[in-house]
């Protein structure tokens, strides 16, 4: 099965629902593989075949953010599907998760093979009225009610970020009794200001390489009066993390590097995207610009710190 798309919350929820459904059918063991770089498909092939007579049914999850299994991986996926068509009682289920796939990737043979069996779940961005309706439905799921105005306010405050909206609704579920009808004033008083989310949305857009969107967020933060040192703190933090991961990547795989540096799994796909664009020397070269901005903020150097912040955002996201 393939679960992919642009909305990570939906991918996560879909995967969680699948896990629960399979668990009810006796699939008690779950193994996860990160498909990146020189992934060894032959090892996976042997692993899927090494099932003992009394082994638990199991789920094998392949996290493949780029959606590029290569020739060997594509053959593994197609062969696996062919084999499973001939099996009456499945002992192993393979689930592939990816980020957004482009039209070229959805025409690949491995994708077409999965789609032909009706085993594809796609997560698309939710915007506008659909997002407002989603907020209302999600609120109802946890025992709250939002009128249209309150749902629209929530959607605006979290900048369309479903994960942030879900977290805020969970918090509202703790603050208000079951069945409560929330108003726009409840949302304004209880939900964090959207600038908080814009700051982290800036990080996400920048790391994923969404240059124009990242610059739009930066300019919005400037207009709303956020102080330049806070923005520089965020950019410097992400830049130092990119450098640290790049350095560790020279002696270990990414999974180990992320674990040692305490980079959460929710951020790893974003770092993967950035690390694919540039190497260690490039990230180190941007430290000088960050230092220059720091001097400008402190009045030790001439120039407009916001102009250079835009330049730094541009260079990180390129």
HELIX and SHEET records of a PDB file:
HELIX    1   1 UNK A    8  UNK A   24  1                                  17    
HELIX    2   2 UNK A   41  UNK A   49  1                                   9    
HELIX    3   3 UNK A   70  UNK A   85  1                                  16    
HELIX    4   4 UNK A  103  UNK A  106  1                                   4    
HELIX    5   5 UNK A  109  UNK A  116  1                                   8    
HELIX    6   6 UNK A  128  UNK A  141  1                                  14    
HELIX    7   7 UNK A  148  UNK A  157  1                                  10    
HELIX    8   8 UNK A  162  UNK A  175  1                                  14    
HELIX    9   9 UNK A  184  UNK A  190  1                                   7    
HELIX   10  10 UNK A  194  UNK A  208  1                                  15    
HELIX   11  11 UNK A  211  UNK A  223  1                                  13    
HELIX   12  12 UNK A  228  UNK A  248  1                                  21    
HELIX   13  13 UNK A  254  UNK A  260  1                                   7    
HELIX   14  14 UNK A  265  UNK A  277  1                                  13    
HELIX   15  15 UNK A  280  UNK A  285  1                                   6    
HELIX   16  16 UNK A  287  UNK A  297  1                                  11    
HELIX   17  17 UNK A  305  UNK A  317  1                                  13    
SHEET    1   A 5 UNK A  27  UNK A  34  0                                        
SHEET    2   A 5 UNK A  57  UNK A  63  1                                        
SHEET    3   A 5 UNK A  92  UNK A  98  1                                        
SHEET    4   A 5 UNK A   2  UNK A   5  1                                        
SHEET    5   A 5 UNK A 120  UNK A 123  1                                        
SHEET    1   B 2 UNK A 145  UNK A 146  0                                        
SHEET    2   B 2 UNK A 181  UNK A 182  1                                        
END                                                                             
